[in-house]
Amino acid sequence: VALLAQALRSLPEDDQQLLLWAYADGVTQRDIGARLGLSKQQVNGRIDRARERGRDNARNRGDGVILASELYLYLETAFERLDQVGLVIFIE
């Protein structure tokens, strides 16, 4: 989880906020769009790009890169599944 936190912190603040809203706070893409003045499709694109940047940052760090990338992908998939069924996750 520490590696995932590092990947998140390596992102620009806007990307961090977007991912936290989407996955930690359980805010829907439609509601994020309303907050930012974007369509649901634009929010989805931004989330995808933020996740990709996080994966790239994890890969580029060196030691622990494979673990960080695999952990990031695993948690990303888990978050997507929880999001699909409407569960909210809180990360402290």
Backbone atoms as SQL, in Angstrom:
CREATE TABLE atoms (id INTEGER PRIMARY KEY, chain TEXT, resi INTEGER, resn TEXT, atom TEXT, x REAL, y REAL, z REAL);
INSERT INTO atoms VALUES
  (1, 'A', 1, 'VAL', 'N', 0.831, -1.200, 0.000),
  (2, 'A', 1, 'VAL', 'CA', 0.000, 0.000, 0.000),
  (3, 'A', 1, 'VAL', 'C', 0.874, 1.262, 0.000),
  (4, 'A', 2, 'ALA', 'N', 2.050, 1.169, 0.640),
  (5, 'A', 2, 'ALA', 'CA', 2.952, 2.320, 0.646),
  (6, 'A', 2, 'ALA', 'C', 3.391, 2.664, -0.774),
  (7, 'A', 3, 'LEU', 'N', 3.612, 1.636, -1.600),
  (8, 'A', 3, 'LEU', 'CA', 3.998, 1.890, -2.985),
  (9, 'A', 3, 'LEU', 'C', 2.868, 2.554, -3.763),
  (10, 'A', 4, 'LEU', 'N', 1.644, 2.151, -3.479),
  (11, 'A', 4, 'LEU', 'CA', 0.499, 2.781, -4.122),
  (12, 'A', 4, 'LEU', 'C', 0.384, 4.238, -3.691),
  (13, 'A', 5, 'ALA', 'N', 0.619, 4.495, -2.402),
  (14, 'A', 5, 'ALA', 'CA', 0.578, 5.869, -1.908),
  (15, 'A', 5, 'ALA', 'C', 1.660, 6.705, -2.575),
  (16, 'A', 6, 'GLN', 'N', 2.845, 6.127, -2.782),
  (17, 'A', 6, 'GLN', 'CA', 3.920, 6.852, -3.475),
  (18, 'A', 6, 'GLN', 'C', 3.500, 7.178, -4.905),
  (19, 'A', 7, 'ALA', 'N', 2.885, 6.206, -5.574),
  (20, 'A', 7, 'ALA', 'CA', 2.433, 6.436, -6.946),
  (21, 'A', 7, 'ALA', 'C', 1.404, 7.565, -6.983),
  (22, 'A', 8, 'LEU', 'N', 0.505, 7.579, -6.023),
  (23, 'A', 8, 'LEU', 'CA', -0.504, 8.636, -5.966),
  (24, 'A', 8, 'LEU', 'C', 0.144, 9.992, -5.712),
  (25, 'A', 9, 'ARG', 'N', 1.079, 10.042, -4.765),
  (26, 'A', 9, 'ARG', 'CA', 1.743, 11.307, -4.443),
  (27, 'A', 9, 'ARG', 'C', 2.617, 11.828, -5.586),
  (28, 'A', 10, 'SER', 'N', 3.017, 10.931, -6.475),
  (29, 'A', 10, 'SER', 'CA', 3.860, 11.355, -7.598),
  (30, 'A', 10, 'SER', 'C', 3.058, 12.081, -8.676),
  (31, 'A', 11, 'LEU', 'N', 1.748, 12.034, -8.572),
  (32, 'A', 11, 'LEU', 'CA', 0.879, 12.651, -9.571),
  (33, 'A', 11, 'LEU', 'C', 0.650, 14.127, -9.262),
  (34, 'A', 12, 'PRO', 'N', 0.308, 14.903, -10.293),
  (35, 'A', 12, 'PRO', 'CA', -0.100, 16.294, -10.044),
  (36, 'A', 12, 'PRO', 'C', -1.311, 16.331, -9.110),
  (37, 'A', 13, 'GLU', 'N', -1.445, 17.406, -8.380),
  (38, 'A', 13, 'GLU', 'CA', -2.514, 17.530, -7.389),
  (39, 'A', 13, 'GLU', 'C', -3.900, 17.306, -7.991),
  (40, 'A', 14, 'ASP', 'N', -4.131, 17.807, -9.195),
  (41, 'A', 14, 'ASP', 'CA', -5.436, 17.616, -9.846),
  (42, 'A', 14, 'ASP', 'C', -5.739, 16.136, -10.060),
  (43, 'A', 15, 'ASP', 'N', -4.721, 15.373, -10.489),
  (44, 'A', 15, 'ASP', 'CA', -4.908, 13.934, -10.696),
  (45, 'A', 15, 'ASP', 'C', -5.158, 13.230, -9.369),
  (46, 'A', 16, 'GLN', 'N', -4.420, 13.619, -8.343),
  (47, 'A', 16, 'GLN', 'CA', -4.621, 13.018, -7.029),
  (48, 'A', 16, 'GLN', 'C', -6.056, 13.219, -6.568),
  (49, 'A', 17, 'GLN', 'N', -6.535, 14.453, -6.673),
  (50, 'A', 17, 'GLN', 'CA', -7.896, 14.761, -6.225),
  (51, 'A', 17, 'GLN', 'C', -8.922, 13.969, -7.008),
  (52, 'A', 18, 'LEU', 'N', -8.725, 13.893, -8.308),
  (53, 'A', 18, 'LEU', 'CA', -9.653, 13.162, -9.163),
  (54, 'A', 18, 'LEU', 'C', -9.723, 11.696, -8.766),
  (55, 'A', 19, 'LEU', 'N', -8.577, 11.054, -8.558),
  (56, 'A', 19, 'LEU', 'CA', -8.555, 9.639, -8.186),
  (57, 'A', 19, 'LEU', 'C', -9.120, 9.419, -6.790),
  (58, 'A', 20, 'LEU', 'N', -8.839, 10.331, -5.885),
  (59, 'A', 20, 'LEU', 'CA', -9.394, 10.197, -4.532),
  (60, 'A', 20, 'LEU', 'C', -10.910, 10.327, -4.551),
  (61, 'A', 21, 'TRP', 'N', -11.423, 11.293, -5.302),
  (62, 'A', 21, 'TRP', 'CA', -12.880, 11.421, -5.418),
  (63, 'A', 21, 'TRP', 'C', -13.483, 10.144, -5.986),
  (64, 'A', 22, 'ALA', 'N', -12.880, 9.658, -7.063),
  (65, 'A', 22, 'ALA', 'CA', -13.453, 8.515, -7.772),
  (66, 'A', 22, 'ALA', 'C', -13.359, 7.225, -6.978),
  (67, 'A', 23, 'TYR', 'N', -12.229, 6.988, -6.301),
  (68, 'A', 23, 'TYR', 'CA', -12.019, 5.681, -5.684),
  (69, 'A', 23, 'TYR', 'C', -12.109, 5.696, -4.167),
  (70, 'A', 24, 'ALA', 'N', -11.558, 6.681, -3.523),
  (71, 'A', 24, 'ALA', 'CA', -11.582, 6.705, -2.057),
  (72, 'A', 24, 'ALA', 'C', -12.918, 7.230, -1.540),
  (73, 'A', 25, 'ASP', 'N', -13.431, 8.284, -2.181),
  (74, 'A', 25, 'ASP', 'CA', -14.662, 8.906, -1.701),
  (75, 'A', 25, 'ASP', 'C', -15.914, 8.354, -2.376),
  (76, 'A', 26, 'GLY', 'N', -15.739, 7.596, -3.452),
  (77, 'A', 26, 'GLY', 'CA', -16.881, 7.000, -4.127),
  (78, 'A', 26, 'GLY', 'C', -17.764, 7.981, -4.870),
  (79, 'A', 27, 'VAL', 'N', -17.227, 9.123, -5.260),
  (80, 'A', 27, 'VAL', 'CA', -17.999, 10.114, -6.013),
  (81, 'A', 27, 'VAL', 'C', -18.161, 9.594, -7.441),
  (82, 'A', 28, 'THR', 'N', -19.366, 9.654, -7.973),
  (83, 'A', 28, 'THR', 'CA', -19.604, 9.162, -9.328),
  (84, 'A', 28, 'THR', 'C', -18.941, 10.073, -10.349),
  (85, 'A', 29, 'GLN', 'N', -18.699, 9.509, -11.521),
  (86, 'A', 29, 'GLN', 'CA', -18.105, 10.315, -12.590),
  (87, 'A', 29, 'GLN', 'C', -19.026, 11.462, -12.980),
  (88, 'A', 30, 'ARG', 'N', -20.299, 11.227, -12.930),
  (89, 'A', 30, 'ARG', 'CA', -21.256, 12.303, -13.244),
  (90, 'A', 30, 'ARG', 'C', -21.128, 13.446, -12.230),
  (91, 'A', 31, 'ASP', 'N', -21.011, 13.106, -10.927),
  (92, 'A', 31, 'ASP', 'CA', -20.878, 14.130, -9.894),
  (93, 'A', 31, 'ASP', 'C', -19.524, 14.846, -9.965),
  (94, 'A', 32, 'ILE', 'N', -18.483, 14.096, -10.291),
  (95, 'A', 32, 'ILE', 'CA', -17.174, 14.739, -10.482),
  (96, 'A', 32, 'ILE', 'C', -17.269, 15.718, -11.638),
  (97, 'A', 33, 'GLY', 'N', -17.929, 15.298, -12.704),
  (98, 'A', 33, 'GLY', 'CA', -18.114, 16.174, -13.857),
  (99, 'A', 33, 'GLY', 'C', -18.853, 17.455, -13.490),
  (100, 'A', 34, 'ALA', 'N', -19.868, 17.318, -12.651),
  (101, 'A', 34, 'ALA', 'CA', -20.614, 18.507, -12.213),
  (102, 'A', 34, 'ALA', 'C', -19.716, 19.441, -11.412),
  (103, 'A', 35, 'ARG', 'N', -18.853, 18.879, -10.576),
  (104, 'A', 35, 'ARG', 'CA', -17.927, 19.707, -9.785),
  (105, 'A', 35, 'ARG', 'C', -16.924, 20.444, -10.662),
  (106, 'A', 36, 'LEU', 'N', -16.515, 19.787, -11.755),
  (107, 'A', 36, 'LEU', 'CA', -15.448, 20.344, -12.590),
  (108, 'A', 36, 'LEU', 'C', -15.949, 20.976, -13.882),
  (109, 'A', 37, 'GLY', 'N', -17.252, 20.886, -14.123),
  (110, 'A', 37, 'GLY', 'CA', -17.799, 21.426, -15.363),
  (111, 'A', 37, 'GLY', 'C', -17.425, 20.591, -16.579),
  (112, 'A', 38, 'LEU', 'N', -17.356, 19.258, -16.392),
  (113, 'A', 38, 'LEU', 'CA', -16.974, 18.339, -17.463),
  (114, 'A', 38, 'LEU', 'C', -18.065, 17.301, -17.672),
  (115, 'A', 39, 'SER', 'N', -18.058, 16.693, -18.853),
  (116, 'A', 39, 'SER', 'CA', -18.986, 15.596, -19.103),
  (117, 'A', 39, 'SER', 'C', -18.457, 14.329, -18.432),
  (118, 'A', 40, 'LYS', 'N', -19.332, 13.341, -18.300),
  (119, 'A', 40, 'LYS', 'CA', -18.937, 12.058, -17.719),
  (120, 'A', 40, 'LYS', 'C', -17.818, 11.431, -18.551),
  (121, 'A', 41, 'GLN', 'N', -17.895, 11.552, -19.863),
  (122, 'A', 41, 'GLN', 'CA', -16.878, 10.990, -20.742),
  (123, 'A', 41, 'GLN', 'C', -15.530, 11.689, -20.541),
  (124, 'A', 42, 'GLN', 'N', -15.552, 13.001, -20.354),
  (125, 'A', 42, 'GLN', 'CA', -14.306, 13.730, -20.098),
  (126, 'A', 42, 'GLN', 'C', -13.690, 13.297, -18.767),
  (127, 'A', 43, 'VAL', 'N', -14.530, 13.120, -17.766),
  (128, 'A', 43, 'VAL', 'CA', -14.036, 12.662, -16.458),
  (129, 'A', 43, 'VAL', 'C', -13.426, 11.276, -16.599),
  (130, 'A', 44, 'ASN', 'N', -14.105, 10.382, -17.306),
  (131, 'A', 44, 'ASN', 'CA', -13.595, 9.035, -17.513),
  (132, 'A', 44, 'ASN', 'C', -12.219, 9.080, -18.184),
  (133, 'A', 45, 'GLY', 'N', -12.070, 9.926, -19.195),
  (134, 'A', 45, 'GLY', 'CA', -10.780, 10.072, -19.871),
  (135, 'A', 45, 'GLY', 'C', -9.697, 10.582, -18.943),
  (136, 'A', 46, 'ARG', 'N', -10.043, 11.563, -18.116),
  (137, 'A', 46, 'ARG', 'CA', -9.063, 12.105, -17.172),
  (138, 'A', 46, 'ARG', 'C', -8.645, 11.067, -16.134),
  (139, 'A', 47, 'ILE', 'N', -9.609, 10.272, -15.660),
  (140, 'A', 47, 'ILE', 'CA', -9.290, 9.215, -14.699),
  (141, 'A', 47, 'ILE', 'C', -8.353, 8.200, -15.354),
  (142, 'A', 48, 'ASP', 'N', -8.666, 7.794, -16.572),
  (143, 'A', 48, 'ASP', 'CA', -7.803, 6.838, -17.274),
  (144, 'A', 48, 'ASP', 'C', -6.385, 7.376, -17.431),
  (145, 'A', 49, 'ARG', 'N', -6.265, 8.642, -17.814),
  (146, 'A', 49, 'ARG', 'CA', -4.928, 9.236, -17.999),
  (147, 'A', 49, 'ARG', 'C', -4.195, 9.370, -16.673),
  (148, 'A', 50, 'ALA', 'N', -4.903, 9.715, -15.605),
  (149, 'A', 50, 'ALA', 'CA', -4.266, 9.826, -14.284),
  (150, 'A', 50, 'ALA', 'C', -3.750, 8.470, -13.827),
  (151, 'A', 51, 'ARG', 'N', -4.543, 7.422, -14.029),
  (152, 'A', 51, 'ARG', 'CA', -4.095, 6.076, -13.651),
  (153, 'A', 51, 'ARG', 'C', -2.879, 5.667, -14.465),
  (154, 'A', 52, 'GLU', 'N', -2.883, 5.987, -15.752),
  (155, 'A', 52, 'GLU', 'CA', -1.741, 5.648, -16.610),
  (156, 'A', 52, 'GLU', 'C', -0.489, 6.400, -16.147),
  (157, 'A', 53, 'ARG', 'N', -0.636, 7.671, -15.807),
  (158, 'A', 53, 'ARG', 'CA', 0.518, 8.431, -15.293),
  (159, 'A', 53, 'ARG', 'C', 1.040, 7.818, -13.996),
  (160, 'A', 54, 'GLY', 'N', 0.140, 7.379, -13.132),
  (161, 'A', 54, 'GLY', 'CA', 0.553, 6.727, -11.896),
  (162, 'A', 54, 'GLY', 'C', 1.326, 5.447, -12.167),
  (163, 'A', 55, 'ARG', 'N', 0.832, 4.652, -13.109),
  (164, 'A', 55, 'ARG', 'CA', 1.546, 3.424, -13.481),
  (165, 'A', 55, 'ARG', 'C', 2.916, 3.752, -14.056),
  (166, 'A', 56, 'ASP', 'N', 2.969, 4.752, -14.942),
  (167, 'A', 56, 'ASP', 'CA', 4.250, 5.139, -15.546),
  (168, 'A', 56, 'ASP', 'C', 5.232, 5.622, -14.484),
  (169, 'A', 57, 'ASN', 'N', 4.749, 6.425, -13.554),
  (170, 'A', 57, 'ASN', 'CA', 5.618, 6.917, -12.477),
  (171, 'A', 57, 'ASN', 'C', 6.152, 5.765, -11.642),
  (172, 'A', 58, 'ALA', 'N', 5.305, 4.776, -11.357),
  (173, 'A', 58, 'ALA', 'CA', 5.733, 3.618, -10.571),
  (174, 'A', 58, 'ALA', 'C', 6.797, 2.831, -11.328),
  (175, 'A', 59, 'ARG', 'N', 6.604, 2.666, -12.613),
  (176, 'A', 59, 'ARG', 'CA', 7.579, 1.916, -13.433),
  (177, 'A', 59, 'ARG', 'C', 8.917, 2.644, -13.505),
  (178, 'A', 60, 'ASN', 'N', 8.889, 3.953, -13.527),
  (179, 'A', 60, 'ASN', 'CA', 10.106, 4.742, -13.715),
  (180, 'A', 60, 'ASN', 'C', 10.909, 4.960, -12.443),
  (181, 'A', 61, 'ARG', 'N', 10.388, 4.551, -11.307),
  (182, 'A', 61, 'ARG', 'CA', 11.083, 4.806, -10.041),
  (183, 'A', 61, 'ARG', 'C', 12.268, 3.892, -9.790),
  (184, 'A', 62, 'GLY', 'N', 12.314, 2.729, -10.417),
  (185, 'A', 62, 'GLY', 'CA', 13.449, 1.839, -10.199),
  (186, 'A', 62, 'GLY', 'C', 13.089, 0.677, -9.310),
  (187, 'A', 63, 'ASP', 'N', 13.733, 0.554, -8.153),
  (188, 'A', 63, 'ASP', 'CA', 13.493, -0.574, -7.241),
  (189, 'A', 63, 'ASP', 'C', 12.014, -0.665, -6.898),
  (190, 'A', 64, 'GLY', 'N', 11.524, -1.876, -6.913),
  (191, 'A', 64, 'GLY', 'CA', 10.127, -2.094, -6.560),
  (192, 'A', 64, 'GLY', 'C', 9.158, -1.717, -7.657),
  (193, 'A', 65, 'VAL', 'N', 9.682, -1.440, -8.833),
  (194, 'A', 65, 'VAL', 'CA', 8.835, -0.970, -9.920),
  (195, 'A', 65, 'VAL', 'C', 7.806, -2.014, -10.316),
  (196, 'A', 66, 'ILE', 'N', 8.227, -3.235, -10.492),
  (197, 'A', 66, 'ILE', 'CA', 7.290, -4.273, -10.918),
  (198, 'A', 66, 'ILE', 'C', 6.212, -4.466, -9.856),
  (199, 'A', 67, 'LEU', 'N', 6.630, -4.536, -8.599),
  (200, 'A', 67, 'LEU', 'CA', 5.665, -4.690, -7.515),
  (201, 'A', 67, 'LEU', 'C', 4.702, -3.515, -7.488),
  (202, 'A', 68, 'ALA', 'N', 5.233, -2.317, -7.593),
  (203, 'A', 68, 'ALA', 'CA', 4.375, -1.134, -7.551),
  (204, 'A', 68, 'ALA', 'C', 3.387, -1.144, -8.713),
  (205, 'A', 69, 'SER', 'N', 3.866, -1.479, -9.903),
  (206, 'A', 69, 'SER', 'CA', 2.981, -1.494, -11.068),
  (207, 'A', 69, 'SER', 'C', 1.908, -2.562, -10.927),
  (208, 'A', 70, 'GLU', 'N', 2.316, -3.767, -10.487),
  (209, 'A', 70, 'GLU', 'CA', 1.345, -4.837, -10.328),
  (210, 'A', 70, 'GLU', 'C', 0.343, -4.519, -9.225),
  (211, 'A', 71, 'LEU', 'N', 0.815, -3.959, -8.118),
  (212, 'A', 71, 'LEU', 'CA', -0.078, -3.584, -7.037),
  (213, 'A', 71, 'LEU', 'C', -1.054, -2.513, -7.499),
  (214, 'A', 72, 'TYR', 'N', -0.541, -1.541, -8.230),
  (215, 'A', 72, 'TYR', 'CA', -1.387, -0.469, -8.745),
  (216, 'A', 72, 'TYR', 'C', -2.473, -1.055, -9.648),
  (217, 'A', 73, 'LEU', 'N', -2.089, -1.951, -10.549),
  (218, 'A', 73, 'LEU', 'CA', -3.072, -2.561, -11.448),
  (219, 'A', 73, 'LEU', 'C', -4.090, -3.396, -10.683),
  (220, 'A', 74, 'TYR', 'N', -3.619, -4.141, -9.680),
  (221, 'A', 74, 'TYR', 'CA', -4.521, -4.961, -8.869),
  (222, 'A', 74, 'TYR', 'C', -5.539, -4.083, -8.147),
  (223, 'A', 75, 'LEU', 'N', -5.055, -3.049, -7.485),
  (224, 'A', 75, 'LEU', 'CA', -5.966, -2.188, -6.732),
  (225, 'A', 75, 'LEU', 'C', -6.876, -1.398, -7.666),
  (226, 'A', 76, 'GLU', 'N', -6.350, -1.009, -8.807),
  (227, 'A', 76, 'GLU', 'CA', -7.167, -0.296, -9.781),
  (228, 'A', 76, 'GLU', 'C', -8.353, -1.163, -10.203),
  (229, 'A', 77, 'THR', 'N', -8.089, -2.439, -10.475),
  (230, 'A', 77, 'THR', 'CA', -9.153, -3.359, -10.857),
  (231, 'A', 77, 'THR', 'C', -10.139, -3.557, -9.712),
  (232, 'A', 78, 'ALA', 'N', -9.619, -3.708, -8.494),
  (233, 'A', 78, 'ALA', 'CA', -10.496, -3.883, -7.337),
  (234, 'A', 78, 'ALA', 'C', -11.371, -2.650, -7.132),
  (235, 'A', 79, 'PHE', 'N', -10.786, -1.455, -7.248),
  (236, 'A', 79, 'PHE', 'CA', -11.555, -0.222, -7.094),
  (237, 'A', 79, 'PHE', 'C', -12.640, -0.125, -8.157),
  (238, 'A', 80, 'GLU', 'N', -12.305, -0.510, -9.383),
  (239, 'A', 80, 'GLU', 'CA', -13.299, -0.447, -10.456),
  (240, 'A', 80, 'GLU', 'C', -14.478, -1.368, -10.151),
  (241, 'A', 81, 'ARG', 'N', -14.187, -2.566, -9.660),
  (242, 'A', 81, 'ARG', 'CA', -15.261, -3.505, -9.335),
  (243, 'A', 81, 'ARG', 'C', -16.138, -2.963, -8.204),
  (244, 'A', 82, 'LEU', 'N', -15.510, -2.416, -7.184),
  (245, 'A', 82, 'LEU', 'CA', -16.284, -1.854, -6.075),
  (246, 'A', 82, 'LEU', 'C', -17.106, -0.662, -6.546),
  (247, 'A', 83, 'ASP', 'N', -16.518, 0.148, -7.423),
  (248, 'A', 83, 'ASP', 'CA', -17.224, 1.300, -7.955),
  (249, 'A', 83, 'ASP', 'C', -18.450, 0.856, -8.758),
  (250, 'A', 84, 'GLN', 'N', -18.312, -0.220, -9.497),
  (251, 'A', 84, 'GLN', 'CA', -19.417, -0.714, -10.317),
  (252, 'A', 84, 'GLN', 'C', -20.604, -1.168, -9.482),
  (253, 'A', 85, 'VAL', 'N', -20.350, -1.676, -8.288),
  (254, 'A', 85, 'VAL', 'CA', -21.456, -2.126, -7.442),
  (255, 'A', 85, 'VAL', 'C', -21.881, -1.061, -6.437),
  (256, 'A', 86, 'GLY', 'N', -21.262, 0.114, -6.506),
  (257, 'A', 86, 'GLY', 'CA', -21.693, 1.235, -5.680),
  (258, 'A', 86, 'GLY', 'C', -21.153, 1.255, -4.279),
  (259, 'A', 87, 'LEU', 'N', -20.092, 0.501, -3.992),
  (260, 'A', 87, 'LEU', 'CA', -19.504, 0.541, -2.649),
  (261, 'A', 87, 'LEU', 'C', -18.545, 1.714, -2.528),
  (262, 'A', 88, 'VAL', 'N', -18.505, 2.300, -1.360),
  (263, 'A', 88, 'VAL', 'CA', -17.637, 3.444, -1.107),
  (264, 'A', 88, 'VAL', 'C', -16.447, 2.967, -0.296),
  (265, 'A', 89, 'ILE', 'N', -15.265, 3.411, -0.654),
  (266, 'A', 89, 'ILE', 'CA', -14.046, 3.043, 0.057),
  (267, 'A', 89, 'ILE', 'C', -13.456, 4.299, 0.681),
  (268, 'A', 90, 'PHE', 'N', -13.087, 4.207, 1.936),
  (269, 'A', 90, 'PHE', 'CA', -12.437, 5.323, 2.610),
  (270, 'A', 90, 'PHE', 'C', -11.001, 4.940, 2.900),
  (271, 'A', 91, 'ILE', 'N', -10.070, 5.763, 2.475),
  (272, 'A', 91, 'ILE', 'CA', -8.648, 5.537, 2.729),
  (273, 'A', 91, 'ILE', 'C', -8.171, 6.629, 3.671),
  (274, 'A', 92, 'GLU', 'N', -7.557, 6.227, 4.749),
  (275, 'A', 92, 'GLU', 'CA', -7.046, 7.210, 5.706),
  (276, 'A', 92, 'GLU', 'C', -5.552, 7.298, 5.614);
